[in-house]
Amino acid sequence: MDPRRFLRSSALALAATGALLSGCTTGDSSPSTATSGGPGAGAGDARTAPSAALKPYYAQKLSWRDCGAEGFQCATLKAPLDYAKPTGDSVKLAVARKKATGPGDRIGSLHVNPGGPGGSAVEYLQAYAGIGYPAPVRARYDVVAMDPRGVARSEPIECLDGKGMDQHTQVDQTPDTPLEAARLTDSLKGFAEGCKKRSGRVLPHVSTADAARDMDVLRAVLGDAKLSYVGASYGTFLGATYAELFPARTGRLVLDGAMDPSLSARELNRDQTAGFETAFRSFAQDCVKREDCPLGTTSAADASDRLAEFFADVDAEPVPTGTDRALGESLATTGVLTAMYDEAAWPQLRTALTSAVAGDGAALLGLADTYYERDPDGSYANLMFANAAVNCLDSPPAFTDVAQVEAAVPDFQQASPVFGRNFAWSALNCSYWPSPATGTPHRIEAKGAAPLLVVGTTRDPATPYKWSQSLASQLSSGTLLTYDGDGHTAYGRGSDCIDTAINTYLLEGTVPPDGKRCR
């Protein structure tokens, strides 16, 4: 199974919903005791033992059972619903593992997370990491995954049924009139109200800080003195948060396609807008060299203009798809953005755009459905619901009303003439969230942590390269490894240089020279 399917669906959620990632505690480098479950509330950091109230969770025994493909085992971990009230209700979290195959001495457990937030780590393990990670790594590590609270098999957040989600994804995200703006805000409010109605018990307790504390419980239950981890995209923020909360329990952490926790939601949205513009220019430069390019064969600038014209056309008159869902501007934009995650999808995008321009939007709708994890029966996976729930807790909203968005549109359009309006308006969603944010943007230094490896891709659309540069510089023990290329994240994408450096770190604990570049 290609890992890039997970990275596209998980990370693209950042763009199309506007629920971008940010920090989770206070404005300095110290964990906050004001957030739900802060160390002062009983979780403890690496220099202290768990509180008496948390000891039953840290001492629990997992009952493993065979599941999925041969060699995989699953179990259920219990954690406090609210770390500030650890003797209260609990949550049940899905855990899976593939035990080390040998030869060689077992190093320990290697936790994995594909990003999102909202990507299923268990699915990622079973479909890719547990069978597709390099054999020497799988030989010496038990590869372990836990669906974070609110995600997939771990008491998943639910917000809308399939029909409601269909309607929500078709709402115009680039309103041209007050009426269209009202329809968009009504849809965002309805989405938020649906989450509260269907998942109100867990909704205030699915922050990244909560998930990081769950990871420490699992680390202890598995018998590991330190946590080793590979996180992609949002998974880098989860890993960095763990290192901040538990620096002395932090082992070998690979943070691939990094987030910058110091940026506000608005700054993250705008940076990501520019990231997708960079990725689209790479696509356009390749496209115009080909006879089958539906955006012309003259220049990347002309291709950009033609795509903008296409979006305007389907905004005015949606294209049929052979279903009861026409392809309007919102779904068309999502379809295009989906292909920006991986250059291997560029031929598919050329074909889909060619068909859409000719009046058949089915293929481009199919790309959008891949992103939204919409099944052919009309049901949706939990990804988009969990994505909004986590991100809206992790940081105050980018905008609080329509007027703020309208004022910011020119800035976003400067970052991307094609996608800027869409990104600006979609960033309005957390304004109506029923659970107030518990986190704020801040630098993460993780003083006292072991050497940490940050990996950045120079033309990554979803997590711009400068975010990896920033996180590596913030972390007191961070080292930056650079992949000079296209697409989202770097590990396992075909660069022997990248894979060798990461494998050496995981197996030997040796980081590459800071600033090492690979192709």
C-alpha positions as a printed Julia matrix, in Angstrom:
519×3 Matrix{Float64}:
   0.0     0.0     0.0
   1.35    3.4    -1.0
   1.83    5.61    2.11
   1.05    8.7     0.08
  -2.67    7.93    0.08
  -2.67    8.48    3.84
  -0.58   11.62    3.6
  -2.83   13.14    0.94
  -6.04   12.46    2.82
  -4.67   13.37    6.22
  -2.76   16.49    5.38
  -5.06   17.92    2.76
  -7.64   18.21    5.47
  -5.59   21.13    6.68
  -6.21   23.12    3.54
  -9.75   22.5     2.52
 -11.39   22.88    5.89
  -9.31   25.81    7.02
  -8.75   24.02   10.32
  -5.04   24.48   10.32
  -2.6    23.4    12.96
  -0.95   25.45   15.64
   0.4    25.27   19.17
  -1.31   23.7    22.13
  -0.2    25.4    25.32
   1.14   28.79   26.34
   3.16   31.44   24.59
   6.45   30.36   26.15
   8.35   27.1    26.01
   6.87   25.67   29.19
   3.81   23.41   29.17
   0.71   25.16   30.38
  -1.03   24.13   33.55
  -4.14   25.96   32.45
  -5.06   23.64   29.63
  -7.04   20.48   30.21
  -4.62   17.89   31.44
  -1.55   20.11   31.83
   1.28   18.65   33.88
   0.12   20.63   36.87
  -3.2    18.84   36.6
  -1.66   15.47   37.29
  -0.06   14.2    34.09
   3.47   14.86   35.33
   6.48   15.51   33.14
   9.49   13.31   32.56
  11.11   14.35   35.81
   8.18   13.26   37.96
   6.27   10.04   38.4
   2.61    9.93   37.37
   0.23   11.15   40.03
  -1.54    8.61   42.18
  -4.75    9.18   40.2
  -2.96    8.34   36.93
  -1.08    5.28   38.16
  -3.91    2.85   37.3
  -3.71    4.0    33.69
   0.07    3.7    33.56
  -0.07    0.25   35.18
  -2.82   -1.25   33.0
  -2.22   -4.43   31.03
  -3.25   -4.71   27.39
  -5.12   -7.75   26.11
  -3.72   -8.35   22.64
  -5.68  -10.18   19.97
  -4.95  -11.04   16.36
  -6.46   -8.57   13.91
  -6.25   -7.61   10.28
  -3.48   -9.25    8.28
  -1.26  -11.97    9.65
   1.13  -10.79   12.32
  -0.88   -7.78   13.48
  -2.31   -7.54   16.96
  -4.85   -5.1    18.37
  -5.79   -3.97   21.87
  -7.69   -1.23   23.69
  -5.96    1.32   25.93
  -7.85    3.33   28.53
  -6.98    6.96   29.29
  -8.66    9.72   31.29
 -11.24   11.67   29.35
  -9.98   14.8    31.12
  -6.41   14.77   32.46
  -7.39   17.56   34.83
  -9.86   15.1    36.4
  -8.12   11.74   36.05
 -10.48    9.96   38.43
 -13.45   10.85   36.24
 -14.62    9.31   32.96
 -12.23    7.52   30.63
 -11.84    7.03   26.89
 -11.04    3.85   25.01
  -8.24    4.11   22.45
  -7.53    1.65   19.65
  -3.97    0.32   19.56
  -2.27   -2.02   17.08
   1.22   -3.42   16.63
   3.4    -5.57   14.39
   6.06   -7.22   16.52
   9.72   -7.09   15.58
  10.61   -9.81   13.11
  14.36  -10.04   13.7
  17.19  -10.66   13.17
  18.95   -8.44   15.63
  18.14   -7.36   19.14
  14.8    -5.67   19.6
  15.25   -1.92   20.19
  11.76   -1.25   21.49
   8.48    0.13   20.17
   8.33    2.53   17.21
   5.14    4.58   17.32
   3.79    5.95   14.02
   1.27    8.62   13.08
   0.39    9.61    9.47
  -0.93   13.1    10.22
  -4.17   14.94    9.84
  -5.19   15.46   12.52
  -7.69   12.75   11.83
  -5.61   10.19    9.97
  -5.96    6.68   11.34
  -2.62    5.52   12.7
  -3.94    1.96   13.02
  -4.91    1.86    9.36
  -1.56    3.38    8.4
   0.24    0.68   10.39
  -1.74   -2.2     8.93
  -1.77   -0.97    5.34
   1.73    0.45    5.1
   4.1     0.99    8.04
   3.9    -2.55    9.41
   4.74   -4.07    6.04
   6.3    -1.22    4.05
   8.79    0.39    6.41
  12.37   -0.7     5.67
  12.98   -4.3     6.69
  15.88   -3.48    9.06
  13.61   -1.09   10.99
  10.77   -3.63   11.21
  13.25   -6.3    12.23
  14.28   -4.48   15.39
  11.19   -2.5    16.38
   7.66   -3.45   17.3
   5.86   -0.98   15.03
   2.99    0.45   17.06
   0.05    2.72   16.26
  -2.73    4.3    18.29
  -5.66    6.14   16.78
  -5.68    9.43   18.72
  -8.77   10.18   20.75
 -11.63   11.27   18.5
 -10.11    9.55   15.46
 -11.26    6.44   13.56
 -11.51    3.6    16.11
 -10.86    5.73   19.22
 -14.28    7.13   20.16
 -14.51    8.95   16.83
 -15.92   12.45   16.51
 -19.08   12.49   14.4
 -20.67   15.62   12.97
 -22.83   15.1     9.85
 -24.37   12.17    8.03
 -23.42   11.46    4.43
 -26.13   13.62    2.9
 -25.3    16.5     5.22
 -21.61   16.2     4.4
 -22.36   16.18    0.68
 -24.18   19.47    1.1
 -21.43   20.92    3.26
 -18.64   20.12    0.77
 -20.57   21.7    -2.11
 -21.13   25.07   -0.45
 -19.36   27.89   -2.27
 -16.14   28.68   -0.34
 -15.38   31.79   -2.38
 -18.57   33.82   -1.83
 -19.14   36.73   -4.21
 -22.25   38.17   -2.55
 -23.56   38.66    1.01
 -26.07   35.87    0.35
 -23.32   33.42   -0.6
 -21.3    34.46    2.46
 -24.35   33.82    4.66
 -24.77   30.36    3.13
 -21.14   29.56    3.89
 -21.33   30.73    7.5
 -24.6    28.84    7.99
 -22.93   25.66    6.71
 -19.94   26.11    9.01
 -22.25   26.73   11.97
 -24.29   23.65   11.09
 -21.15   21.54   10.92
 -20.05   22.74   14.37
 -23.5    22.23   15.87
 -23.58   18.7    14.45
 -20.27   17.89   16.13
 -21.54   19.15   19.48
 -24.81   17.24   19.16
 -23.24   13.94   18.14
 -19.93   14.05   20.05
 -20.31   16.55   22.87
 -18.78   14.31   25.54
 -15.36   14.0    23.91
 -15.3    17.22   21.88
 -13.53   19.37   24.53
 -10.89   16.68   25.17
  -9.29   15.85   21.81
  -6.45   18.37   21.76
  -2.94   17.48   20.65
  -1.77   17.85   24.25
  -4.31   15.23   25.32
  -3.15   12.88   22.55
   0.5    13.36   23.55
  -0.31   12.4    27.14
  -2.1     9.32   25.83
   1.09    8.42   23.97
   3.03    8.55   27.22
   0.55    6.2    28.87
   0.96    3.78   25.97
   4.76    4.08   26.13
   4.72    3.06   29.79
   2.23    0.24   29.26
   4.43   -1.17   26.5
   7.39   -1.16   28.88
   9.55    1.37   27.04
  11.67    3.8    29.04
  11.61    6.25   26.14
   9.34    6.89   23.18
  10.59    6.35   19.62
   8.34    7.74   16.92
   7.85    8.58   13.25
   5.28   11.32   12.66
   4.3    12.85    9.33
   2.68   16.24    8.74
   0.43   16.95   11.76
   2.16   13.96   13.35
   5.22   16.19   13.7
   3.26   18.58   15.89
   2.06   15.66   17.99
   5.63   14.39   18.33
   7.05   17.81   19.16
   4.32   18.3    21.76
   5.27   14.99   23.35
   8.91   16.07   23.46
   7.91   19.33   25.13
   5.77   17.62   27.77
   8.1    14.67   28.41
  11.62   15.6    27.26
  13.49   13.01   29.31
  11.18   10.26   28.04
  11.82   11.25   24.43
  13.89    8.83   22.39
  14.39    8.79   18.62
  11.77   11.05   17.03
  11.47   11.57   13.26
   9.33   14.62   12.44
   8.71   14.47    8.67
   6.98   17.38    6.92
   7.03   19.55   10.01
   4.56   22.01   11.44
   5.7    25.31   12.96
   4.0    25.5    16.38
   4.93   29.15   16.87
   2.58   30.42   14.13
  -1.0    31.58   14.59
  -3.82   29.91   12.7
  -3.95   32.82   10.27
  -0.19   32.65    9.65
  -0.37   28.9     9.1
  -3.25   29.3     6.65
  -1.44   31.95    4.66
   1.82   30.01    4.6
   0.0    26.93    3.4
  -1.71   28.99    0.71
   1.74   29.94   -0.56
   2.84   26.31   -0.27
   0.09   25.12   -2.56
   0.9    27.92   -4.99
   4.5    26.68   -5.11
   3.32   23.12   -5.69
   0.9    24.22   -8.41
   3.64   26.13  -10.21
   5.74   22.97  -10.27
   2.76   21.09  -11.72
   2.08   23.86  -14.25
   5.71   24.02  -15.39
   5.57   20.29  -16.03
   2.1    20.4   -17.57
   2.77   23.04  -20.23
   5.58   20.89  -21.65
   3.07   18.17  -22.48
   0.7    17.96  -25.42
  -2.15   16.73  -23.21
  -2.0    19.71  -20.82
  -5.54   21.12  -20.46
  -4.14   24.46  -19.26
  -2.24   25.33  -22.42
   1.33   24.79  -23.55
   2.83   28.27  -23.34
   3.82   29.13  -19.76
   3.11   28.33  -16.12
   1.62   31.82  -15.72
  -0.8    31.12  -18.56
  -1.71   27.79  -16.98
  -2.48   29.58  -13.73
  -4.74   32.03  -15.55
  -6.55   29.22  -17.32
  -7.14   27.35  -14.08
  -8.57   30.51  -12.53
 -10.88   30.86  -15.54
 -11.98   27.24  -15.16
 -12.81   27.79  -11.49
 -14.82   30.89  -12.41
 -16.7    28.92  -15.08
 -17.7    26.07  -12.76
 -18.61   28.61  -10.07
 -21.09   30.17  -12.51
 -22.28   26.87  -13.96
 -21.29   23.6   -12.24
 -20.29   20.7   -14.48
 -22.28   17.41  -14.5
 -20.62   14.34  -13.0
 -23.11   11.59  -13.77
 -24.31   11.72  -10.16
 -26.64   13.97   -8.19
 -23.6    16.08   -7.23
 -22.44   18.61   -9.78
 -18.83   19.81   -9.82
 -18.83   23.39   -8.58
 -15.87   25.55   -7.69
 -15.4    24.17   -4.17
 -15.2    20.52   -5.17
 -13.15   21.36   -8.26
 -10.62   23.25   -6.14
 -10.41   20.36   -3.69
  -9.81   17.94   -6.55
  -6.92   20.02   -7.87
  -5.38   20.48   -4.42
  -5.53   16.72   -3.83
  -3.13   16.1    -6.69
  -0.63   18.63   -5.36
   0.43   16.25   -2.6
   2.25   13.9    -4.9
   3.74   14.44   -8.34
   2.7    10.88   -9.2
  -0.89   12.21   -9.29
  -0.13   14.88  -11.89
  -1.08   12.7   -14.91
  -4.4    11.89  -13.22
  -5.04   15.58  -12.67
  -4.3    16.42  -16.3
  -6.82   13.81  -17.41
  -9.43   14.95  -14.87
  -9.09   18.61  -15.84
  -9.31   17.74  -19.54
 -12.58   15.92  -18.94
 -13.97   18.66  -16.7
 -13.2    21.39  -19.23
 -15.04   19.26  -21.8
 -18.09   19.03  -19.55
 -17.57   15.84  -17.54
 -16.59   16.47  -13.92
 -16.61   12.86  -12.71
 -12.86   12.35  -12.57
 -12.15   15.61  -10.76
 -15.0    14.84   -8.34
 -13.32   11.49   -7.73
 -10.13   13.26   -6.65
 -12.13   15.43   -4.25
 -13.86   12.35   -2.84
 -10.47   10.75   -2.21
  -9.49   13.72   -0.12
 -12.73   13.76    1.85
 -12.58    9.97    2.3
 -16.06    9.63    0.84
 -17.04    6.05    0.04
 -19.05    5.12   -3.08
 -22.08    4.48   -0.86
 -22.11    8.15    0.16
 -20.69    7.7     3.65
 -17.68    9.6     4.93
 -14.82    8.55    7.13
 -14.18   10.4    10.36
 -11.15   12.35    9.08
 -12.76   15.74    8.45
 -14.68   15.73   11.73
 -11.63   14.9    13.83
  -9.52   17.37   11.88
 -11.73   20.31   12.79
 -12.21   19.13   16.38
  -8.49   18.91   17.13
  -7.41   22.03   15.29
 -10.11   24.23   16.76
  -8.96   23.23   20.25
  -5.27   23.66   19.52
  -5.38   27.34   18.57
  -7.71   30.36   18.58
  -9.51   30.8    15.24
  -7.82   32.52   12.32
 -10.81   34.83   11.86
 -13.84   35.59   13.99
 -16.22   37.1    11.42
 -16.84   37.67    7.73
 -15.43   41.19    7.8
 -12.03   39.92    8.95
 -11.94   37.41    6.1
 -12.87   40.02    3.52
 -10.08   42.27    4.79
  -7.56   39.41    4.6
  -8.46   38.16    1.11
  -5.97   40.44   -0.72
  -3.12   39.15    1.44
  -4.09   35.55    0.7
  -4.45   36.28   -3.0
  -0.95   37.71   -3.0
   0.22   34.35   -1.64
  -1.77   32.5    -4.32
  -3.78   34.21   -7.07
  -5.53   30.91   -7.82
  -6.22   29.48   -4.35
  -6.02   32.53   -2.08
  -9.72   33.33   -1.79
 -10.57   29.7    -1.04
  -7.98   29.42    1.71
  -8.99   32.71    3.31
 -12.69   31.89    3.5
 -12.22   28.28    4.58
 -10.19   29.55    7.56
 -13.42   30.89    9.06
 -14.6    27.49   10.33
 -13.21   27.55   13.88
 -15.02   30.84   14.56
 -18.18   28.89   15.3
 -16.66   26.0    17.22
 -18.63   25.03   20.38
 -15.55   24.19   22.49
 -13.14   27.08   23.12
  -9.5    26.69   22.18
  -7.26   25.44   24.98
  -3.96   26.04   23.19
  -2.06   29.01   21.86
   0.82   29.26   19.36
   4.25   29.04   20.95
   7.8    27.92   20.31
   8.64   24.34   21.26
  12.17   23.88   22.56
  11.9    20.55   24.41
  14.98   21.24   26.49
  16.54   18.02   27.72
  15.22   15.84   24.9
  17.48   13.44   23.01
  18.56   14.45   19.47
  15.47   14.92   17.3
  15.38   14.63   13.5
  13.24   17.11   11.53
  12.73   16.37    7.82
  11.59   18.99    5.33
  10.75   18.88    1.6
  11.61   22.02   -0.35
   8.39   22.14   -2.4
   6.01   20.55    0.09
   2.53   22.08   -0.47
   0.91   21.31    2.88
   3.8    21.85    5.27
   6.04   24.46    3.62
   9.75   23.87    3.93
  10.28   26.93    6.09
   8.14   25.28    8.78
  10.64   22.43    9.03
  13.47   24.95    9.17
  11.7    26.8    11.95
  10.88   23.75   14.06
  14.43   22.4    13.77
  15.77   25.74   14.97
  13.29   25.91   17.88
  14.05   22.44   19.23
  17.06   22.57   21.5
  18.27   19.23   20.1
  16.79   19.48   16.6
  18.63   18.51   13.4
  17.28   19.39    9.94
  17.39   16.92    7.05
  16.27   18.34    3.69
  14.71   16.63    0.67
  15.08   18.8    -2.43
  11.96   17.79   -4.28
   8.18   17.88   -4.74
   5.36   16.36   -2.75
   4.36   16.05    0.87
   6.9    14.5     3.31
  10.03   12.56    2.36
  10.44    9.22    4.15
   9.63    6.26    1.95
   9.1     8.35   -1.17
  12.02    6.99   -3.17
  15.07    8.94   -1.98
  17.74    6.49   -0.84
  19.6     9.41    0.73
  16.62   10.37    2.92
  15.72    6.81    3.83
  19.29    5.86    4.72
  19.69    8.88    7.0
  16.4     8.18    8.78
  17.05    4.45    9.09
  20.51    5.09   10.56
  18.98    7.42   13.13
  16.26    4.96   14.1
  18.61    1.98   14.31
  21.75    3.61   15.73
  20.56    6.88   17.23
  22.95    8.87   15.04
  21.55   12.0    13.41
  22.88   13.11   10.02
  24.94   16.31    9.8
  22.69   19.29   10.47
  21.6    20.79    7.15
  22.23   17.62    5.1
  20.4    17.81    1.74
  19.15   14.93   -0.37
  17.52   14.51   -3.75
